[in-house]
Amino acid sequence: MEKEIRISNNLNEIATLANFIEELGEELSLPMEAIMNINLALEEAVANIIMYAYSSQEEHIILLKVTSTPKQLVFLLTDKGASFDPTQVEDTDITLSLEERPIGGLGIFLIRSIMNEISYQRLDNENRLTMKKDI
C-alpha cells in the first residue's frame, strides 16, 4: 500500500497531518500507541521543516509518502527548503537538568527513539528524510 499527502509549510497543517496518520493507522489496524508514536515523530519532523527550512513566509509544499509492507512502514518526507541532515545531529543528553540542557534537539531525539531507521539525502535540490518503523 502506498499513500501520500501534500501539506503547506504552515503550522496549522499539523492537524491535517495528524488526521492522515490516524486514518492510515486505522486502515492498517495499528495499535493506538503505535499511531500516537508515529504521529509524534512525523509531527516533529514536519514542524522542523515548517519552522526552519524556509527563510521566507512564502507557501511551500511538503510531501509525505508512506509505503507499507507486512512488517514495516516507510515514511519519505520531501521538501525544497534549506539543506538539513538530522542524522548528523548529536543526541541530546537527556540526563542533564532542564537548566543545563541546551534548547532544541528533543524533536530529533524523539524521532530517533520512535523510528527504527532514519536516513537523509539531498537530491535534486530537495531534502529527503526517510524514516522506517517496524510494525
N, C-alpha and C positions, 0 to 999 in steps of 0.2 A: 504494500500500500504506500502511496505517495500523496502528500498533501502540501499545499503551500499557502502562505498568507503574505500580503504586502501591506506594510503599515508605514505611515509617515514618521518623521523624526519629531514627534510631539509626545510629551509625557502622557497625554490623555489616551494615547494609543495602547498603553499598558493594559487597560481594561479589555480592549479588543483582543490583545494577545492572550490574556488570561482566559477569555471565553473560548478562543481557538484551542488552547491546551486542554481545557476542561472537556470540550467536545471530543477531541482526539482521545483523551483518556477513557471516556465513556465508550467510544466506538471500539477501543481495543480492550475493554473490560479491565483496565488497570486499577489497582487498589487506590483509594483516595489519597493515602500517604504518598504514593509514587507520583500521582498527578500534582499534588501540592509541591513536592520537591522539584519536579521538572519545571513547574511554573515559576518557582522561586529562582532557579538557575537561569532560565530564559529571561525572566523579568530583569535580573541583574545585568545580564549581557546586553539586552536591548536598552536598558536605561543608560548604561555606559556609552553606547553608541549615540543615543539621543543627546546626552549631556556633553560629550567630549569630542565626537568625531567631526563635527561641522563648526566652522568659525562664524558662519552667517546664520541668520534666522530663516533663510530660505527653506522651502519644503524639499525634503529628500526622501527617497524610498528605501526602506529596509526590507529585505526579502528573507523569509524563513521557509526553508523546505524541510519537510520531515519525511523520512523513509523508514518504514518498519519492516523488520524481518521477525520470524517467530521468537528470536532471542534478544533482539536489540532494536533500539530506536536511534536513528541518526538525524541530528539537527544541524542544518547548514544555514548559518546567518551570513548574509552578504550585504555589504554597504559600500558606498563610494566615498566614505569620509577619510579623514586623516589616518595614515597607517598606524596601527597599534597592535602589537602582538602580546596578548595577555599570557601566553605561555612563557614569556620571558620575565614576567614579574615575579619577584621573590615572594615566598609565602609570608603571610602576616604572622608575626609572633603573637599568638593568642594567649600566651602565658603572661604577657605584660599587662599591667593595670591599665584602665581606660586613660588615666592621666599620662602614662608613659607611651602609650601606643600612638603611632602617627595616624593622622586622618587618612581614610581611604584604604583600599586593599581588601576589605572584608568581602566585597562582592565577588571578587575573583577567587578568594578563599572558599566561599560558599559554592561557586560553580565547580571548583576542583573537588570539593567534598561530595557533591551530589552526583556529578557525572563520572563515568568510568574512564573516559578518554577525551582529551581535548587536543585539537591541533589547529594551527593557523597558517594561512598562506596569503600572500599579497600577489594577486594575479590580475592582469589587465586593469590596473588602477582600482582594484576592488579588494576590500578586506573580506576574507572567507574564514569564518570561525566554525569549525566542525566540532560538535560535542556528541559523544556516544553514551547511551545509557542502556545497560543490560536490563532486560525485563524477564 
